[in-house]
């Protein structure tokens, strides 16, 4: 038995209107076309679909049993059509994001809110974790988009590494706040709050100090730049952090006790955006990636 979609549409239209003519008008086809569609449909199913009662076409008993299923099917197809349009217009879909813990509580929520606001059909899974786990998830295609640091490459991962500006932060009223910019020599004697010792950023910072014949005066080791901002704002030591994180901390109203100054020579924090190489990339993922990258542009290190 071969039933065609147009036959089902004609069947429902006649059942609703009680007339070939009105059904034809609702479908945008001719009345003879409706008659032919129903004739073929009746032959296919093997029973009469309608009989006339007081000048109106009324579904037969068999047709009434069929009608509820036809309604359900056509409504499902309509939903699929609408959903397809939303996906095409990037207004629906599901986005899976894995990120560094600091991003989940600082910069990313605002970007995500701006992205979701005009897309009510889009849902998101946001999972913060350490770089090793983020890479594992992207390789396994468990997440569509990753935000990490310290990435050194993998054949199953497509990546873009961005050099983010860093700044030196200090408590309000600190002696360093009088300087227009801060060098390693300026903070050599200060207790330094820094990222974990096995992080690429700390290794770059330590290397910079060593090239100038100095050692890092370690005070507190943290995993996130946001934690460094909080400690500095409380008057505990100084730190070199991503300008974006320092800015986000001050923007949320938590950082009135935080002063930031340019750090020289430039010491970038290298942030990497990840996607699985082999998995098909949805349009919603591509659009979010572009929106997120654009949100970073004010903090990128020029050149």
N, C-alpha and C positions, 0 to 999 in steps of 0.2 A: 504494500500500500504506500503510495507516494502522495503525500499531502503538501501543498505549496502554501507558503506564507500568505500570498495574496488571497488565496481561497479562504483562509481563516479570517483575514481582515474583512472580506466581503460578508462572510457568515455573521460575524459579530455586528457589522454595520446594519445589516438587514434585521437582525434580532432586536437591535436597539431602536431602529426607526420604524420598523413594520412596513417598509416600502422599498422596492428596488430603486425608485427614482431618488428618494431622499438619501438612501445609502450611497448611490452613485455620486450624488453631490458632495457628500461628506468625504468620499474617497478621491474625488477629483477625476473620476472616470465616467464612461458612458453607461446608461442603463443596460444596454445589451451586453456590455462587458461583465457587469455584475451578474446578469442571468447566466452567462456562460461559465463564470467562475463557480457559481453555486451548483450549476448542472454537473460540472465535472467533479465537484466536491461530493455531491450526493452519490454519484456513481462510484466514487472511490470508497466512501464509507459504507455504502450498501443500504441506506435507508433514506426515507424522505425527510427533508430538513424543515420545511414549512408547510402550513396549510392556511387557507384564507378563512378569516372569521370577521364578519362585519366590515369587509373591505380592507382588512389589515392582515399582513403576513405574520403569523404566530408560529413560534418554534414548536415542532413536534415533541412528543415526550422524550424520544431518543436524543433529539437535538438539545433539549434542556439539560440533560445529563452532561452533554459534551460542552455546553456553553461556558460553564464555570471554569473548566480546564483551559479552554481557549482564552478566556479573559485573563487567567493567571499567566499563561504563556506570553500573550501579547504585552501585558504590563511588564513582565520581566524583560522582554526584548526592548521595550521603550526605555526601561531603566538602564539597560546596557548601552543604548544609543546615547542617552544623556551623560552617562558616566564616561563614555568614550570621548564625547565632546569636551567634558571637563578635563580629562587627562590630556587631550590634545592642546587645550588652552592652559595647561598647567594649573588647574584649579582643584584637582583631585589626585590622590595617590598616597603612598606611604613612604616616608623618608627615614632611613636608619643611619644615625650619626654616632660615631665613636670619637671621643675627644679627650684631651688632657683634662684632669680634674679642675684646674684653674679656670678653664674656658667655660665649664658648665655653670660656674657661679659668678662670672664677671662679664666678659664681652659677648659671649654667644647668646644668652637669653634675649638680649635686646635685638640682636640681628634676627633671631628666630621669630620673635614676636612680630617684627615688621614684615617678615616674609609670610607668616601664616595669616596675618590680618586680612588680606584680600583673597585668601585661598581657604575658605571654610571647609572644603572637602579634603584637605590635606591633613594627614596624621603623622606623628613623629615618634620615633624611639630614640632617646638620647642617653648614651651610656658613657660615663667618664671612667677612665682607668689609666694605668701606666702605659708608656709607649710600647713595651713588649707585647702586652695584651691587645692593644689597638692594632698593631701589625698582624698579629695572629688572626684577629677577626676579619681584617680586610683580605688577607690571603685566602681565608676560608669562605669568603663572599658572604659573611654573616651580616656585614654592614656595607652601606652604599658609599659612605664618605667618612674619611678619618682626618683628624687634626692632631698632629703629633710633633715631636722634635727629636733630634738625634737620629733621623732616618738615614741609612747608608745605602739603600737600594735593595730591590728584590724583583725577580722576573715576573712574579704574579701581581705586581703592584705598579700602578701608574701614579707618578708623583710630580708635585711642583713645590720646590723649596723657595721660601721667601725670606729675605733678610729684614728683620724687624729692628727698628731703632731701640736703643736702650738709654736709660738715664740713671743718674745717681740720685737716690732719695735719702732724705735726712729729716729729723724732727724739726718742727718750727722753732726758730731761735737758735739753731745750731750754728756754730762758727762758719761752717762751709756754705751756709745759705747766703753769705755775703759775696761769694764768688760767682762770676757769670757762667763758668763751666768747671767741671771737676776732672782731675787727672788721677792716675793711680798713685802718684806721689802725694796728692792731697789727702787720700784716705788710707795711706799706708799705716798710720798709727791708730786708726779707728777700728773698733770691733765691728767686723763685717758679718752681715746676715747674707747667706748665699744659698744657691741651689745645691742639691745633693752632690757629693764629691765625684760620683760616677757619671754625672750628666755632662754632655758635650759643652754646655755653656760654662759650667764651672771650670772645665779643663781649659777652655779658651781664656777665661779670666785669670786663672792661675798662671798660664803660659805668658800672658801679657805682663803680669807682675814679675815673673822670673826673668824675662828678657830685660827688665829694668833693674835687676839686682835686688828685688824685694820679695818678701813672702806675704801671702794672704794672712791677715790677722783674723782667723776664724772665730766667730762668736756663737752664731746659731746656724745650723744646717737645716734647710726646709726643702720640701718637694715643690711647693707652688710659689710663684711670685706674689700672689695675693697674701699669703701668710707673711712674707717679708714686708709687704706694705703695712700690714696690721701691726707688726712688731715695731717697725720704725716709727709709725704714728704714735705708738705708746712711749716713745723716747728711748727705745732699746736699739742702739747701734745705727749703722747706715747700710745701704745696700745698692747694688747695681741690678736693675730689673728692666723688663720690657716696658717701654714707654706706654704701650697700649694698656697694660695691666695697671700701671700707676695712674693713668688717666681714668680708667674705669673705676678704680677705687675712690678717687676723688669725686667723680661724677655721681656716685651713689650716695654721696653725703657722709661717707665714713672717714674721709681723709682730710679734715681741716687742719690736723696736726702734721700734715705731710708736705714737704717741700721737695720739688724735683729740679734738677739742673742737668744740662747736656753732659754726657760723659765722653771724654776724648782721651786717646784716639777711639774712633768708632769701633764698638764691639757688638756686632749684630747677634741677636737671638734668632737662630734659624728655625723657622716654623715650616712644616711640610704638610701639604694637603694630599691625601691619599684616596685612590679609588681602585677597585679590583680591575686587573687588566682584561680578564677573559669574560667576566659577567657583563651582560647588556646593561648599559647605563640609561636609566629613565630620564625623560625630559625634566621631571621635577628635580632630580638630583643635579643635573647640569645647571638648571636655573638657580638652585640654591648655592651650588659651588661658585657661580659667578657673583651672586649677591654677597656671599661671605667674603670672597676675595676683594670685592669692591669696598667692603667695610673695613678692610685692613689697609687700604691705600693711604690714609693719612699718617700711618705709622711705619711705612716702608722706608728702608734706608735707601736713599738715592744713589744711583750708580751701582 
